[in-house]
Amino acid sequence: MSVATAPVRVAVPRSPDRAAAVRLLVSWAPCLLAALLFFAQLGHRDLFSSHEARAAQNAQRMLDTGAWGVPVLFDGRADLYYWAVAAVGRVNGGEVSEWVVRFPAALAGLVCVLIVSAALRSEGRSTAAFVAAVALGTANHFTGISRTARIDVPLACAVLASLLAFYRGCRAAPLAWHALSA
């Protein structure tokens, strides 16, 4: 008569370094995913709409003429998105390309994802930070508009940062945070 014995399993504790590395990877995964979605083949297609073409033309005009005052449209209305495009164009050797004209919007989209993730993580809500960052970064319209040369996402990013500063001002040191929210 033989007696069957169950295998003995020994629990191996996770090392603190490995656990910290996993937490770090999970916390940055939404931002890395957003960066891939926003920047992959950003300059692959031609300028799509009149908004993108206008942004490219006006930023190139700023680079060519050196007139870095308040950028104006051909009809005389001010538009600040061209400063960002012209600045990236200057780094690109003074040339505005499809990639350059879309870069500020893509960067602002990534910054939005980073702000949402960091704000929730700082509140101790790491799961909510992960879910919210993934949801925002993969939202179809947000990703699409972040890859288009328009002021929408940079403006959304500025409003998000201002609202977060106001929220923090209501919860902590009001004067410093409220000054940032203005």
Backbone as numpy.savetxt, mean C-alpha at the origin, in Angstrom:
# Nx Ny Nz CAx CAy CAz Cx Cy Cz
0.92 -65.44 23.48 0.09 -64.28 23.48 0.99 -63.03 23.48
0.76 -62.19 22.49 1.58 -60.98 22.41 0.73 -59.77 22.81
1.40 -58.87 23.38 0.73 -57.65 23.82 1.15 -56.52 22.88
0.15 -55.89 22.25 0.44 -54.77 21.35 0.60 -53.50 22.19
1.62 -52.79 21.88 1.82 -51.53 22.61 1.69 -50.37 21.63
1.15 -49.32 22.13 1.00 -48.11 21.31 2.34 -47.40 21.24
2.63 -46.82 20.09 3.90 -46.09 19.99 3.88 -44.89 20.94
5.01 -44.64 21.49 5.15 -43.51 22.41 5.47 -42.27 21.59
4.71 -41.25 21.78 4.95 -39.99 21.07 5.49 -38.97 22.05
6.55 -38.37 21.64 7.15 -37.36 22.47 6.88 -36.00 21.83
6.29 -35.12 22.59 6.00 -33.79 22.07 7.29 -32.97 22.07
7.63 -32.49 20.91 8.82 -31.66 20.79 8.36 -30.21 20.83
8.80 -29.47 21.84 8.35 -28.07 21.91 8.93 -27.25 20.77
8.13 -26.32 20.31 8.60 -25.43 19.25 9.60 -24.46 19.85
10.61 -24.19 19.10 11.60 -23.24 19.60 11.02 -21.84 19.50
11.38 -20.97 20.45 10.85 -19.60 20.41 11.24 -18.88 19.12
12.42 -19.18 18.58 12.84 -18.53 17.35 11.95 -18.94 16.18
11.61 -20.22 16.13 10.76 -20.70 15.04 9.36 -20.12 15.15
8.82 -20.08 16.35 7.49 -19.51 16.55 7.47 -18.03 16.18
8.51 -17.32 16.55 8.59 -15.90 16.21 8.70 -15.71 14.71
9.46 -16.58 14.05 9.60 -16.50 12.59 8.28 -16.77 11.90
7.53 -17.74 12.40 6.22 -18.05 11.82 5.27 -16.87 12.01
5.26 -16.29 13.23 4.40 -15.12 13.47 4.77 -13.96 12.57
6.06 -13.75 12.38 6.53 -12.67 11.52 6.09 -12.90 10.07
6.25 -14.13 9.60 5.85 -14.46 8.24 4.35 -14.29 8.05
3.56 -14.75 9.01 2.11 -14.62 8.90 1.69 -13.15 8.95
2.37 -12.35 9.77 1.97 -10.94 9.85 2.35 -10.16 8.60
3.41 -10.56 7.91 3.83 -9.86 6.69 3.27 -10.48 5.42
2.68 -11.66 5.49 2.17 -12.34 4.31 1.15 -11.50 3.54
0.18 -10.85 4.20 -0.78 -10.04 3.43 -0.10 -8.89 2.68
0.90 -8.30 3.30 1.59 -7.18 2.65 2.41 -7.67 1.46
3.04 -8.82 1.60 3.78 -9.38 0.47 2.84 -9.76 -0.66
1.69 -10.32 -0.31 0.69 -10.66 -1.33 0.19 -9.39 -2.03
-0.07 -8.34 -1.25 -0.52 -7.08 -1.84 0.54 -6.50 -2.75
1.79 -6.56 -2.32 2.88 -6.03 -3.17 2.93 -6.79 -4.49
2.77 -8.09 -4.44 2.76 -8.89 -5.67 1.57 -8.50 -6.55
0.39 -8.35 -5.95 -0.79 -8.01 -6.74 -0.71 -6.60 -7.32
-0.15 -5.65 -6.57 -0.13 -4.26 -7.01 0.99 -3.97 -8.00
2.16 -4.62 -7.84 3.33 -4.23 -8.62 3.69 -5.19 -9.76
3.18 -6.41 -9.75 3.55 -7.38 -10.80 3.07 -6.88 -12.16
3.97 -6.76 -13.09 3.71 -6.32 -14.46 2.94 -5.01 -14.51
3.31 -4.08 -13.63 2.63 -2.80 -13.54 2.72 -2.00 -14.82
3.84 -2.07 -15.53 4.00 -1.33 -16.78 3.80 -2.18 -18.02
3.18 -3.34 -17.85 3.05 -4.32 -18.94 2.09 -3.87 -20.04
1.06 -3.12 -19.69 0.09 -2.70 -20.70 0.22 -1.20 -20.95
-0.28 -0.78 -22.10 -0.26 0.64 -22.45 -1.17 1.42 -21.50
-1.05 2.74 -21.54 -1.93 3.57 -20.73 -3.36 3.33 -21.18
-4.24 3.11 -20.23 -5.56 2.59 -20.52 -6.62 3.68 -20.69
-6.59 4.67 -19.85 -7.67 5.65 -19.88 -7.11 7.05 -20.05
-8.01 7.99 -20.22 -7.58 9.38 -20.35 -6.94 9.88 -19.07
-7.35 9.32 -17.91 -6.74 9.72 -16.64 -5.26 9.36 -16.62
-4.95 8.14 -17.04 -3.55 7.72 -17.05 -2.74 8.52 -18.04
-3.28 8.75 -19.23 -2.56 9.52 -20.24 -2.32 10.95 -19.78
-3.31 11.56 -19.15 -3.18 12.92 -18.65 -2.13 12.99 -17.56
-2.13 12.01 -16.66 -1.13 11.99 -15.60 0.28 11.88 -16.18
0.44 11.02 -17.19 1.75 10.86 -17.82 2.18 12.14 -18.54
1.28 12.75 -19.28 1.61 13.97 -20.03 1.97 15.12 -19.10
1.17 15.33 -18.07 1.43 16.45 -17.19 2.69 16.24 -16.36
2.94 15.02 -15.91 4.17 14.75 -15.17 5.39 14.92 -16.07
5.30 14.46 -17.31 6.41 14.62 -18.24 6.65 16.10 -18.53
5.57 16.87 -18.64 5.71 18.31 -18.86 6.42 18.97 -17.68
6.10 18.54 -16.47 6.78 19.08 -15.29 8.27 18.76 -15.34
8.61 17.55 -15.74 10.02 17.16 -15.83 10.73 17.94 -16.94
10.07 18.11 -18.06 10.69 18.80 -19.20 10.89 20.29 -18.95
9.90 20.94 -18.34 9.97 22.39 -18.15 10.61 22.78 -16.83
10.65 21.86 -15.89 11.18 22.19 -14.56 10.21 22.98 -13.71
9.00 23.16 -14.18 7.97 23.89 -13.42 7.32 22.94 -12.43
7.81 22.97 -11.18 7.32 22.06 -10.14 6.35 22.76 -9.20
5.76 23.87 -9.62 4.75 24.53 -8.81 3.54 23.63 -8.68
2.44 24.18 -8.27 1.22 23.37 -8.15 0.85 22.90 -9.54
0.86 21.57 -9.76 0.55 21.06 -11.09 -0.88 21.38 -11.49
-1.05 21.77 -12.71 -2.39 22.08 -13.21 -2.68 21.25 -14.45
-3.94 20.96 -14.63 -4.38 20.28 -15.82 -4.34 21.25 -16.99
-4.54 20.76 -18.18 -4.55 21.63 -19.35 -5.66 22.67 -19.25
-6.73 22.35 -18.52 -7.82 23.32 -18.36 -7.61 24.26 -17.16
-6.45 24.18 -16.48 -6.11 25.09 -15.41 -6.46 24.62 -14.02
-7.10 23.45 -13.85 -7.44 22.94 -12.51 -6.21 22.27 -11.89
-6.03 22.44 -10.58 -4.89 21.86 -9.88 -5.11 20.36 -9.65
-4.04 19.59 -9.74 -4.09 18.16 -9.47 -2.74 17.74 -8.92
-2.71 17.24 -7.69 -1.46 16.96 -7.00 -0.87 15.58 -7.32
-1.61 14.71 -7.99 -1.08 13.39 -8.31 0.15 13.50 -9.21
0.22 14.54 -10.01 1.32 14.68 -10.96 2.66 14.91 -10.27
2.65 15.50 -9.08 3.89 15.64 -8.33 4.49 14.28 -8.05
3.66 13.36 -7.59 4.15 12.03 -7.27 4.68 11.33 -8.52
3.96 11.44 -9.62 4.40 10.81 -10.88 5.70 11.46 -11.36
5.77 12.77 -11.29 6.98 13.46 -11.74 8.18 13.11 -10.86
7.95 12.95 -9.56 9.05 12.57 -8.66 9.58 11.18 -9.01
8.68 10.26 -9.27 9.11 8.91 -9.66 9.77 8.98 -11.03
9.25 9.82 -11.94 9.86 10.00 -13.25 11.26 10.56 -13.16
11.48 11.47 -12.23 12.84 12.01 -12.04 13.80 10.91 -11.61
13.36 10.06 -10.70 14.19 8.92 -10.27 14.42 7.97 -11.44
13.49 7.92 -12.36 13.59 7.04 -13.53 14.38 7.70 -14.67
15.14 8.71 -14.37 15.96 9.33 -15.40 15.24 10.40 -16.20
14.18 10.96 -15.64 13.45 12.02 -16.33 12.46 11.53 -17.36
12.11 10.27 -17.31 11.18 9.71 -18.29 9.97 9.12 -17.58
8.79 9.47 -18.07 7.54 8.94 -17.52 7.08 7.80 -18.42
7.02 6.61 -17.85 6.58 5.43 -18.59 5.27 4.92 -17.98
4.74 3.85 -18.52 3.51 3.26 -18.00 3.70 2.85 -16.55
4.86 2.26 -16.24 5.15 1.81 -14.89 5.25 3.01 -13.94
5.94 4.04 -14.37 6.15 5.22 -13.53 4.83 5.90 -13.20
3.96 6.03 -14.17 2.70 6.75 -13.94 1.77 5.96 -13.02
1.92 4.66 -12.94 1.07 3.83 -12.08 1.68 3.58 -10.71
2.98 3.79 -10.57 3.69 3.46 -9.34 3.12 4.17 -8.10
2.85 5.48 -8.12 2.33 6.12 -6.90 1.02 5.50 -6.40
0.14 5.14 -7.31 -1.12 4.51 -6.89 -0.86 3.13 -6.30
0.02 2.36 -6.92 0.33 1.02 -6.40 1.00 1.11 -5.03
1.91 2.06 -4.88 2.58 2.25 -3.60 1.57 2.67 -2.53
0.65 3.55 -2.86 -0.37 3.98 -1.91 -1.27 2.81 -1.52
-1.59 1.92 -2.47 -2.38 0.74 -2.15 -1.66 -0.16 -1.17
-0.36 -0.35 -1.39 0.43 -1.17 -0.47 0.51 -0.51 0.90
0.67 0.80 0.94 0.72 1.52 2.22 -0.61 1.37 2.95
-1.73 1.40 2.24 -3.04 1.18 2.88 -3.10 -0.18 3.56
-2.63 -1.21 2.86 -2.63 -2.55 3.44 -1.71 -2.59 4.67
-0.55 -1.95 4.58 0.38 -1.91 5.71 -0.24 -1.17 6.90
-0.91 -0.06 6.66 -1.52 0.71 7.74 -2.60 -0.10 8.43
-3.47 -0.74 7.65 -4.54 -1.55 8.24 -3.94 -2.68 9.08
-2.96 -3.37 8.53 -2.33 -4.47 9.24 -1.63 -3.99 10.51
-0.83 -2.95 10.40 -0.08 -2.45 11.56 -1.01 -1.89 12.64
-2.06 -1.20 12.24 -2.98 -0.62 13.23 -3.67 -1.72 14.04
-4.11 -2.75 13.37 -4.79 -3.83 14.10 -3.80 -4.65 14.93
-2.59 -4.88 14.41 -1.58 -5.60 15.20 -1.21 -4.82 16.45
-1.13 -3.50 16.33 -0.77 -2.70 17.51 -1.87 -2.71 18.57
-3.08 -3.05 18.17 -4.19 -3.20 19.11 -4.25 -4.61 19.69
-3.30 -5.45 19.31 -3.28 -6.83 19.80 -4.23 -7.75 19.06
-4.63 -7.38 17.86 -5.60 -8.17 17.10 -4.93 -8.73 15.85
-4.02 -9.67 16.05 -3.23 -10.19 14.93 -4.07 -10.95 13.91
-5.06 -11.70 14.37 -5.91 -12.42 13.42 -6.72 -11.44 12.59
-7.28 -10.43 13.23 -8.03 -9.41 12.51 -7.13 -8.65 11.54
-5.88 -8.41 11.95 -4.92 -7.73 11.07 -4.68 -8.55 9.82
-4.48 -9.84 9.98 -4.25 -10.72 8.84 -5.46 -10.74 7.91
-6.64 -10.94 8.47 -7.86 -11.05 7.66 -8.15 -9.72 6.95
-8.06 -8.62 7.67 -8.36 -7.32 7.07 -7.36 -6.96 5.98
-6.08 -7.24 6.22 -5.07 -6.92 5.21 -5.24 -7.78 3.97
-5.54 -9.06 4.15 -5.78 -9.92 2.99 -7.04 -9.49 2.26
-8.09 -9.17 3.00 -9.35 -8.76 2.36 -9.15 -7.47 1.56
-8.47 -6.49 2.14 -8.25 -5.24 1.43 -7.32 -5.44 0.24
-6.23 -6.15 0.45 -5.24 -6.34 -0.61 -5.74 -7.16 -1.78
-6.72 -8.00 -1.55 -7.21 -8.86 -2.64 -8.60 -8.43 -3.13
-9.13 -7.36 -2.59 -10.42 -6.86 -3.07 -10.26 -6.45 -4.54
-11.11 -6.96 -5.37 -10.97 -6.81 -6.82 -10.86 -5.35 -7.25
-11.76 -4.52 -6.80 -11.74 -3.11 -7.23 -10.54 -2.37 -6.65
-10.22 -2.63 -5.38 -9.09 -1.96 -4.76 -7.78 -2.32 -5.47
-7.61 -3.58 -5.79 -6.42 -4.00 -6.52 -6.39 -3.38 -7.90
-7.52 -3.37 -8.58 -7.57 -2.81 -9.93 -7.28 -1.32 -9.95
-7.85 -0.58 -9.02 -7.65 0.87 -9.01 -6.25 1.21 -8.49
-5.66 0.31 -7.69 -4.28 0.52 -7.24 -3.29 0.33 -8.37
-3.70 -0.28 -9.43 -2.84 -0.51 -10.59 -3.17 0.45 -11.73
-3.91 1.51 -11.42 -4.32 2.50 -12.41 -3.81 3.87 -11.97
-3.34 4.65 -12.90 -2.78 5.97 -12.58 -3.90 6.96 -12.29
-4.40 6.91 -11.08 -5.44 7.84 -10.64 -5.17 8.24 -9.22
-5.76 9.31 -8.79 -5.56 9.86 -7.46 -6.36 9.11 -6.40
-7.28 8.23 -6.79 -8.21 7.60 -5.85 -7.53 6.89 -4.69
-6.58 6.01 -4.96 -5.95 5.25 -3.89 -5.00 6.12 -3.07
-4.19 6.99 -3.67 -3.40 7.88 -2.80 -4.29 8.74 -1.89
-5.42 9.18 -2.39 -6.34 9.95 -1.55 -6.92 9.06 -0.45
-7.31 7.85 -0.78 -7.82 6.91 0.23 -6.76 6.64 1.29
-5.52 6.54 0.87 -4.42 6.31 1.81 -4.26 7.50 2.76
-4.34 8.71 2.23 -4.23 9.91 3.07 -5.39 10.00 4.06
-6.59 9.68 3.60 -7.76 9.71 4.49 -7.63 8.63 5.56
-7.19 7.44 5.19 -6.99 6.35 6.15 -5.98 6.75 7.22
-4.85 7.33 6.81 -3.83 7.75 7.77 -4.37 8.84 8.69
-5.13 9.77 8.13 -5.71 10.85 8.95 -6.73 10.31 9.95
-7.59 9.41 9.50 -8.58 8.83 10.41 -7.93 8.00 11.51
-6.90 7.27 11.16 -6.19 6.48 12.17 -5.52 7.40 13.18
-4.91 8.50 12.72 -4.29 9.45 13.65 -5.35 10.08 14.55
-6.51 10.39 14.02 -7.59 10.94 14.83 -8.05 9.93 15.87
-8.21 8.68 15.46 -8.61 7.60 16.38 -7.59 7.45 17.50
-6.32 7.43 17.13 -5.27 7.31 18.15 -5.27 8.53 19.07
-5.54 9.69 18.51 -5.61 10.90 19.33 -6.74 10.86 20.35
-7.83 10.21 19.99 -8.95 10.07 20.92 -8.65 9.07 22.02
-7.71 8.17 21.77 -7.41 7.12 22.74 -6.13 7.37 23.53
-5.24 8.21 23.04 -3.94 8.36 23.70 -3.61 9.83 23.89
-2.46 10.24 23.42 -2.00 11.62 23.55 -2.68 12.47 22.48
-3.76 13.14 22.82 -4.56 13.82 21.81 -3.83 14.85 20.98
-3.00 15.66 21.59 -2.41 16.77 20.85 -1.54 16.29 19.70
-0.65 15.35 19.96 0.27 14.90 18.90 -0.48 14.17 17.79
-1.37 13.26 18.16 -2.10 12.49 17.14 -3.09 13.36 16.38
-3.76 14.26 17.09 -4.72 15.12 16.42 -4.02 16.08 15.46
-2.81 16.50 15.81 -2.05 17.35 14.88 -1.72 16.59 13.61
-1.42 15.29 13.72 -1.14 14.47 12.54 -2.40 14.22 11.72
-3.55 14.25 12.35 -4.78 13.95 11.62 -5.28 15.14 10.80
-4.72 16.30 11.04 -5.19 17.50 10.34 -4.73 17.53 8.91
